[in-house]
Amino acid sequence: MGRRRKLLERILSGRSDANIPFEQTRSLLMSLGFSEDIEGDHFIYRKEGVPGRINIQPQAAKCKPYQVRQIRKVLIDYDLRL
């Protein structure tokens, strides 16, 4: 199983929101078709067909837990898969 697929499963499982690697999450979102804009330390992701945006920030090379929960909600609500 690939690294992105494992990360996607970890995010969807909700078991380790405080331990999700930031750079791998960026790569995952890009592979799901999101476009990336960087504004300071905010990384903004948008995708056609998905209203709103995903905003993540690094925290010691990890994603912030509440932002992982927001990513999970978008992935589930719009049935986004690899």
N, CA, C and O atoms as a Tinker XYZ file with bonds, in Angstrom:
   328  protein
     1  N      0.845000   -1.172000    0.000000    73     2
     2  CA     0.000000    0.000000    0.000000    64     1     3
     3  C      0.892000    1.236000    0.000000    63     2     4     5
     4  O      1.893000    1.277000    0.716000    81     3
     5  N      0.542000    2.235000   -0.790000    73     3     6
     6  CA     1.354000    3.431000   -0.910000    64     5     7
     7  C      1.251000    4.352000    0.293000    63     6     8     9
     8  O      0.330000    4.263000    1.105000    81     7
     9  N      2.229000    5.237000    0.377000    73     7    10
    10  CA     2.306000    6.176000    1.489000    64     9    11
    11  C      1.072000    7.088000    1.548000    63    10    12    13
    12  O      0.535000    7.341000    2.627000    81    11
    13  N      0.631000    7.576000    0.393000    73    11    14
    14  CA    -0.543000    8.470000    0.386000    64    13    15
    15  C     -1.794000    7.738000    0.832000    63    14    16    17
    16  O     -2.595000    8.278000    1.595000    81    15
    17  N     -1.964000    6.523000    0.367000    73    15    18
    18  CA    -3.150000    5.748000    0.742000    64    17    19
    19  C     -3.149000    5.468000    2.248000    63    18    20    21
    20  O     -4.197000    5.542000    2.890000    81    19
    21  N     -1.994000    5.150000    2.809000    73    19    22
    22  CA    -1.899000    4.926000    4.259000    64    21    23
    23  C     -2.249000    6.197000    5.025000    63    22    24    25
    24  O     -2.964000    6.155000    6.026000    81    23
    25  N     -1.732000    7.338000    4.537000    73    23    26
    26  CA    -2.034000    8.606000    5.198000    64    25    27
    27  C     -3.526000    8.902000    5.110000    63    26    28    29
    28  O     -4.133000    9.325000    6.093000    81    27
    29  N     -4.115000    8.684000    3.948000    73    27    30
    30  CA    -5.558000    8.906000    3.781000    64    29    31
    31  C     -6.340000    8.052000    4.776000    63    30    32    33
    32  O     -7.280000    8.540000    5.404000    81    31
    33  N     -5.967000    6.804000    4.922000    73    31    34
    34  CA    -6.639000    5.924000    5.885000    64    33    35
    35  C     -6.474000    6.419000    7.323000    63    34    36    37
    36  O     -7.413000    6.351000    8.116000    81    35
    37  N     -5.286000    6.914000    7.655000    73    35    38
    38  CA    -5.054000    7.452000    9.012000    64    37    39
    39  C     -5.927000    8.662000    9.274000    63    38    40    41
    40  O     -6.503000    8.801000   10.353000    81    39
    41  N     -6.024000    9.545000    8.275000    73    39    42
    42  CA    -6.860000   10.741000    8.438000    64    41    43
    43  C     -8.321000   10.335000    8.592000    63    42    44    45
    44  O     -9.014000   10.837000    9.478000    81    43
    45  N     -8.791000    9.438000    7.743000    73    43    46
    46  CA   -10.194000    9.024000    7.791000    64    45    47
    47  C    -10.529000    8.256000    9.061000    63    46    48    49
    48  O    -11.668000    8.300000    9.526000    81    47
    49  N     -9.557000    7.554000    9.627000    73    47    50
    50  CA    -9.818000    6.774000   10.837000    64    49    51
    51  C    -10.033000    7.671000   12.058000    63    50    52    53
    52  O    -10.789000    7.311000   12.960000    81    51
    53  N     -9.379000    8.829000   12.095000    73    51    54
    54  CA    -9.534000    9.744000   13.222000    64    53    55
    55  C     -8.793000    9.324000   14.476000    63    54    56    57
    56  O     -9.044000    9.871000   15.550000    81    55
    57  N     -7.885000    8.364000   14.365000    73    55    58
    58  CA    -7.199000    7.866000   15.565000    64    57    59
    59  C     -5.963000    8.651000   15.945000    63    58    60    61
    60  O     -5.516000    8.563000   17.088000    81    59
    61  N     -5.393000    9.418000   15.024000    73    59    62
    62  CA    -4.133000   10.091000   15.373000    64    61    63
    63  C     -4.064000   11.501000   14.772000    63    62    64    65
    64  O     -3.105000   11.836000   14.078000    81    63
    65  N     -5.070000   12.309000   15.039000    73    63    66
    66  CA    -5.131000   13.651000   14.457000    64    65    67
    67  C     -3.929000   14.518000   14.826000    63    66    68    69
    68  O     -3.564000   15.415000   14.067000    81    67
    69  N     -3.313000   14.266000   15.971000    73    67    70
    70  CA    -2.182000   15.081000   16.409000    64    69    71
    71  C     -0.858000   14.595000   15.835000    63    70    72    73
    72  O      0.190000   15.172000   16.122000    81    71
    73  N     -0.895000   13.546000   15.032000    73    71    74
    74  CA     0.352000   12.954000   14.549000    64    73    75
    75  C      0.331000   12.756000   13.029000    63    74    76    77
    76  O      0.800000   11.733000   12.528000    81    75
    77  N     -0.210000   13.732000   12.302000    73    75    78
    78  CA    -0.299000   13.656000   10.845000    64    77    79
    79  C      0.787000   14.546000   10.247000    63    78    80    81
    80  O      0.800000   15.749000   10.508000    81    79
    81  N      1.695000   13.987000    9.454000    73    79    82
    82  CA     2.804000   14.767000    8.887000    64    81    83
    83  C      2.317000   15.839000    7.906000    63    82    84    85
    84  O      1.499000   15.568000    7.027000    81    83
    85  N      2.831000   17.050000    8.075000    73    83    86
    86  CA     2.401000   18.191000    7.273000    64    85    87
    87  C      2.736000   18.032000    5.796000    63    86    88    89
    88  O      1.856000   18.191000    4.950000    81    87
    89  N      3.979000   17.723000    5.469000    73    87    90
    90  CA     4.400000   17.642000    4.066000    64    89    91
    91  C      3.671000   16.519000    3.330000    63    90    92    93
    92  O      3.313000   16.676000    2.163000    81    91
    93  N      3.452000   15.411000    3.989000    73    91    94
    94  CA     2.712000   14.316000    3.358000    64    93    95
    95  C      1.256000   14.703000    3.120000    63    94    96    97
    96  O      0.654000   14.287000    2.130000    81    95
    97  N      0.694000   15.494000    4.022000    73    95    98
    98  CA    -0.679000   15.956000    3.861000    64    97    99
    99  C     -0.787000   16.892000    2.666000    63    98   100   101
   100  O     -1.747000   16.825000    1.899000    81    99
   101  N      0.203000   17.764000    2.515000    73    99   102
   102  CA     0.223000   18.646000    1.329000    64   101   103
   103  C      0.223000   17.807000    0.060000    63   102   104   105
   104  O     -0.544000   18.075000   -0.864000    81   103
   105  N      1.067000   16.808000    0.014000    73   103   106
   106  CA     1.170000   15.936000   -1.151000    64   105   107
   107  C     -0.148000   15.194000   -1.401000    63   106   108   109
   108  O     -0.579000   15.062000   -2.546000    81   107
   109  N     -0.771000   14.720000   -0.351000    73   107   110
   110  CA    -2.047000   14.009000   -0.475000    64   109   111
   111  C     -3.116000   14.916000   -1.073000    63   110   112   113
   112  O     -3.821000   14.520000   -2.002000    81   111
   113  N     -3.236000   16.133000   -0.542000    73   111   114
   114  CA    -4.253000   17.050000   -1.046000    64   113   115
   115  C     -4.027000   17.388000   -2.514000    63   114   116   117
   116  O     -4.982000   17.480000   -3.286000    81   115
   117  N     -2.771000   17.572000   -2.900000    73   115   118
   118  CA    -2.458000   17.863000   -4.301000    64   117   119
   119  C     -2.825000   16.659000   -5.179000    63   118   120   121
   120  O     -3.332000   16.841000   -6.286000    81   119
   121  N     -2.579000   15.450000   -4.708000    73   119   122
   122  CA    -2.895000   14.263000   -5.503000    64   121   123
   123  C     -4.400000   14.049000   -5.610000    63   122   124   125
   124  O     -4.862000   13.356000   -6.516000    81   123
   125  N     -5.166000   14.636000   -4.698000    73   123   126
   126  CA    -6.625000   14.560000   -4.766000    64   125   127
   127  C     -7.219000   15.642000   -5.668000    63   126   128   129
   128  O     -8.438000   15.737000   -5.812000    81   127
   129  N     -6.356000   16.453000   -6.270000    73   127   130
   130  CA    -6.821000   17.450000   -7.229000    64   129   131
   131  C     -7.016000   18.844000   -6.681000    63   130   132   133
   132  O     -7.584000   19.697000   -7.363000    81   131
   133  N     -6.559000   19.101000   -5.465000    73   131   134
   134  CA    -6.661000   20.440000   -4.891000    64   133   135
   135  C     -5.548000   21.320000   -5.443000    63   134   136   137
   136  O     -4.444000   20.844000   -5.710000    81   135
   137  N     -5.841000   22.599000   -5.611000    73   135   138
   138  CA    -4.798000   23.563000   -5.968000    64   137   139
   139  C     -4.322000   24.221000   -4.674000    63   138   140   141
   140  O     -5.082000   24.353000   -3.716000    81   139
   141  N     -3.060000   24.627000   -4.662000    73   139   142
   142  CA    -2.448000   25.156000   -3.446000    64   141   143
   143  C     -2.073000   26.623000   -3.631000    63   142   144   145
   144  O     -1.486000   27.001000   -4.644000    81   143
   145  N     -2.418000   27.438000   -2.646000    73   143   146
   146  CA    -1.964000   28.818000   -2.545000    64   145   147
   147  C     -1.306000   28.971000   -1.182000    63   146   148   149
   148  O     -1.796000   28.439000   -0.186000    81   147
   149  N     -0.199000   29.696000   -1.140000    73   147   150
   150  CA     0.518000   29.887000    0.119000    64   149   151
   151  C      0.455000   31.364000    0.488000    63   150   152   153
   152  O      0.828000   32.233000   -0.300000    81   151
   153  N     -0.023000   31.631000    1.702000    73   151   154
   154  CA    -0.100000   32.993000    2.226000    64   153   155
   155  C      0.586000   32.991000    3.591000    63   154   156   157
   156  O     -0.038000   32.657000    4.599000    81   155
   157  N      1.848000   33.357000    3.627000    73   155   158
   158  CA     2.618000   33.292000    4.870000    64   157   159
   159  C      2.803000   31.840000    5.266000    63   158   160   161
   160  O      3.330000   31.045000    4.487000    81   159
   161  N      2.370000   31.482000    6.484000    73   159   162
   162  CA     2.474000   30.079000    6.897000    64   161   163
   163  C      1.150000   29.335000    6.732000    63   162   164   165
   164  O      0.989000   28.227000    7.243000    81   163
   165  N      0.204000   29.947000    6.017000    73   163   166
   166  CA    -1.081000   29.314000    5.722000    64   165   167
   167  C     -1.034000   28.696000    4.332000    63   166   168   169
   168  O     -0.694000   29.363000    3.355000    81   167
   169  N     -1.375000   27.435000    4.256000    73   167   170
   170  CA    -1.432000   26.724000    2.987000    64   169   171
   171  C     -2.912000   26.489000    2.693000    63   170   172   173
   172  O     -3.592000   25.752000    3.407000    81   171
   173  N     -3.399000   27.129000    1.628000    73   171   174
   174  CA    -4.821000   27.124000    1.290000    64   173   175
   175  C     -5.048000   26.184000    0.108000    63   174   176   177
   176  O     -4.343000   26.261000   -0.898000    81   175
   177  N     -6.034000   25.299000    0.235000    73   175   178
   178  CA    -6.344000   24.329000   -0.815000    64   177   179
   179  C     -7.783000   24.502000   -1.262000    63   178   180   181
   180  O     -8.704000   24.581000   -0.449000    81   179
   181  N     -7.955000   24.558000   -2.581000    73   179   182
   182  CA    -9.280000   24.674000   -3.187000    64   181   183
   183  C     -9.414000   23.620000   -4.273000    63   182   184   185
   184  O     -8.435000   23.199000   -4.889000    81   183
   185  N    -10.662000   23.207000   -4.489000    73   183   186
   186  CA   -10.928000   22.221000   -5.540000    64   185   187
   187  C    -12.291000   22.528000   -6.139000    63   186   188   189
   188  O    -13.250000   22.807000   -5.419000    81   187
   189  N    -12.367000   22.475000   -7.450000    73   187   190
   190  CA   -13.634000   22.696000   -8.127000    64   189   191
   191  C    -14.626000   21.630000   -7.681000    63   190   192   193
   192  O    -14.300000   20.444000   -7.633000    81   191
   193  N    -15.822000   22.059000   -7.360000    73   191   194
   194  CA   -16.848000   21.135000   -6.888000    64   193   195
   195  C    -16.884000   20.990000   -5.378000    63   194   196   197
   196  O    -17.796000   20.369000   -4.831000    81   195
   197  N    -15.898000   21.560000   -4.702000    73   195   198
   198  CA   -15.851000   21.524000   -3.235000    64   197   199
   199  C    -15.931000   22.972000   -2.755000    63   198   200   201
   200  O    -14.965000   23.723000   -2.893000    81   199
   201  N    -17.075000   23.371000   -2.193000    73   199   202
   202  CA   -17.189000   24.760000   -1.737000    64   201   203
   203  C    -16.246000   25.038000   -0.561000    63   202   204   205
   204  O    -15.898000   24.138000    0.204000    81   203
   205  N    -15.855000   26.267000   -0.441000    73   203   206
   206  CA   -14.956000   26.642000    0.643000    64   205   207
   207  C    -13.524000   26.274000    0.323000    63   206   208   209
   208  O    -13.144000   26.108000   -0.836000    81   207
   209  N    -12.743000   26.153000    1.375000    73   207   210
   210  CA   -11.323000   25.849000    1.205000    64   209   211
   211  C    -10.818000   25.104000    2.426000    63   210   212   213
   212  O    -11.452000   25.089000    3.482000    81   211
   213  N     -9.663000   24.489000    2.253000    73   211   214
   214  CA    -8.972000   23.835000    3.371000    64   213   215
   215  C     -7.750000   24.678000    3.678000    63   214   216   217
   216  O     -6.984000   25.017000    2.776000    81   215
   217  N     -7.566000   25.014000    4.935000    73   215   218
   218  CA    -6.443000   25.834000    5.379000    64   217   219
   219  C     -5.648000   25.012000    6.384000    63   218   220   221
   220  O     -6.188000   24.593000    7.407000    81   219
   221  N     -4.364000   24.776000    6.100000    73   219   222
   222  CA    -3.523000   24.062000    7.064000    64   221   223
   223  C     -2.266000   24.873000    7.351000    63   222   224   225
   224  O     -1.811000   25.665000    6.526000    81   223
   225  N     -1.727000   24.655000    8.528000    73   223   226
   226  CA    -0.491000   25.316000    8.964000    64   225   227
   227  C      0.405000   24.272000    9.619000    63   226   228   229
   228  O     -0.078000   23.379000   10.315000    81   227
   229  N      1.710000   24.387000    9.393000    73   227   230
   230  CA     2.608000   23.438000   10.069000    64   229   231
   231  C      2.760000   23.765000   11.549000    63   230   232   233
   232  O      2.753000   24.928000   11.953000    81   231
   233  N      2.895000   22.728000   12.332000    73   231   234
   234  CA     3.173000   22.875000   13.765000    64   233   235
   235  C      4.167000   21.778000   14.101000    63   234   236   237
   236  O      3.784000   20.632000   14.334000    81   235
   237  N      5.448000   22.131000   14.125000    73   235   238
   238  CA     6.523000   21.157000   14.381000    64   237   239
   239  C      6.443000   19.989000   13.391000    63   238   240   241
   240  O      6.475000   18.826000   13.793000    81   239
   241  N      6.338000   20.304000   12.105000    73   239   242
   242  CA     6.314000   19.331000   10.997000    64   241   243
   243  C      5.052000   18.473000   10.969000    63   242   244   245
   244  O      4.985000   17.503000   10.214000    81   243
   245  N      4.071000   18.810000   11.764000    73   243   246
   246  CA     2.798000   18.094000   11.777000    64   245   247
   247  C      1.673000   19.087000   11.463000    63   246   248   249
   248  O      1.859000   20.302000   11.535000    81   247
   249  N      0.514000   18.545000   11.117000    73   247   250
   250  CA    -0.677000   19.379000   10.933000    64   249   251
   251  C     -1.325000   19.606000   12.295000    63   250   252   253
   252  O     -1.201000   18.784000   13.203000    81   251
   253  N     -2.004000   20.716000   12.418000    73   251   254
   254  CA    -2.739000   20.963000   13.656000    64   253   255
   255  C     -3.940000   20.024000   13.705000    63   254   256   257
   256  O     -4.619000   19.840000   12.695000    81   255
   257  N     -4.211000   19.424000   14.872000    73   255   258
   258  CA    -5.285000   18.424000   14.970000    64   257   259
   259  C     -6.652000   18.921000   14.495000    63   258   260   261
   260  O     -7.367000   18.177000   13.823000    81   259
   261  N     -7.032000   20.151000   14.825000    73   259   262
   262  CA    -8.347000   20.632000   14.407000    64   261   263
   263  C     -8.411000   20.781000   12.888000    63   262   264   265
   264  O     -9.485000   20.649000   12.302000    81   263
   265  N     -7.281000   21.051000   12.247000    73   263   266
   266  CA    -7.263000   21.159000   10.796000    64   265   267
   267  C     -7.368000   19.773000   10.147000    63   266   268   269
   268  O     -7.949000   19.637000    9.070000    81   267
   269  N     -6.813000   18.757000   10.789000    73   267   270
   270  CA    -6.964000   17.382000   10.300000    64   269   271
   271  C     -8.434000   16.983000   10.366000    63   270   272   273
   272  O     -8.926000   16.317000    9.455000    81   271
   273  N     -9.140000   17.372000   11.412000    73   271   274
   274  CA   -10.575000   17.073000   11.516000    64   273   275
   275  C    -11.346000   17.764000   10.394000    63   274   276   277
   276  O    -12.292000   17.195000    9.849000    81   275
   277  N    -10.943000   18.998000   10.045000    73   275   278
   278  CA   -11.595000   19.707000    8.944000    64   277   279
   279  C    -11.332000   18.993000    7.616000    63   278   280   281
   280  O    -12.236000   18.868000    6.790000    81   279
   281  N    -10.108000   18.531000    7.411000    73   279   282
   282  CA    -9.775000   17.790000    6.187000    64   281   283
   283  C    -10.630000   16.531000    6.114000    63   282   284   285
   284  O    -11.201000   16.231000    5.065000    81   283
   285  N    -10.727000   15.784000    7.227000    73   283   286
   286  CA   -11.507000   14.553000    7.256000    64   285   287
   287  C    -12.965000   14.824000    6.879000    63   286   288   289
   288  O    -13.565000   14.062000    6.121000    81   287
   289  N    -13.528000   15.899000    7.406000    73   287   290
   290  CA   -14.921000   16.243000    7.101000    64   289   291
   291  C    -15.105000   16.480000    5.603000    63   290   292   293
   292  O    -16.073000   15.993000    5.019000    81   291
   293  N    -14.191000   17.221000    4.975000    73   291   294
   294  CA   -14.286000   17.479000    3.530000    64   293   295
   295  C    -14.144000   16.177000    2.746000    63   294   296   297
   296  O    -14.906000   15.932000    1.811000    81   295
   297  N    -13.178000   15.344000    3.118000    73   295   298
   298  CA   -12.957000   14.080000    2.417000    64   297   299
   299  C    -14.192000   13.187000    2.485000    63   298   300   301
   300  O    -14.553000   12.548000    1.497000    81   299
   301  N    -14.831000   13.143000    3.635000    73   299   302
   302  CA   -16.022000   12.304000    3.805000    64   301   303
   303  C    -17.228000   12.929000    3.101000    63   302   304   305
   304  O    -17.950000   12.245000    2.376000    81   303
   305  N    -17.445000   14.238000    3.318000    73   303   306
   306  CA   -18.627000   14.902000    2.744000    64   305   307
   307  C    -18.644000   14.842000    1.216000    63   306   308   309
   308  O    -19.715000   14.737000    0.617000    81   307
   309  N    -17.481000   14.907000    0.585000    73   307   310
   310  CA   -17.414000   14.924000   -0.872000    64   309   311
   311  C    -16.854000   13.620000   -1.459000    63   310   312   313
   312  O    -16.519000   13.552000   -2.642000    81   311
   313  N    -16.760000   12.591000   -0.613000    73   311   314
   314  CA   -16.332000   11.250000   -1.019000    64   313   315
   315  C    -15.071000   11.290000   -1.873000    63   314   316   317
   316  O    -15.035000   10.722000   -2.965000    81   315
   317  N    -14.039000   11.963000   -1.374000    73   315   318
   318  CA   -12.782000   12.105000   -2.102000    64   317   319
   319  C    -11.859000   10.939000   -1.761000    63   318   320   321
   320  O    -11.575000   10.673000   -0.593000    81   319
   321  N    -11.403000   10.259000   -2.787000    73   319   322
   322  CA   -10.516000    9.103000   -2.641000    64   321   323
   323  C     -9.402000    9.180000   -3.659000    63   322   324   325
   324  O     -9.488000    9.933000   -4.629000    81   323
   325  N     -8.357000    8.403000   -3.441000    73   323   326
   326  CA    -7.256000    8.316000   -4.402000    64   325   327
   327  C     -7.638000    7.425000   -5.562000    63   326   328
   328  O     -6.840000    7.227000   -6.478000    81   327
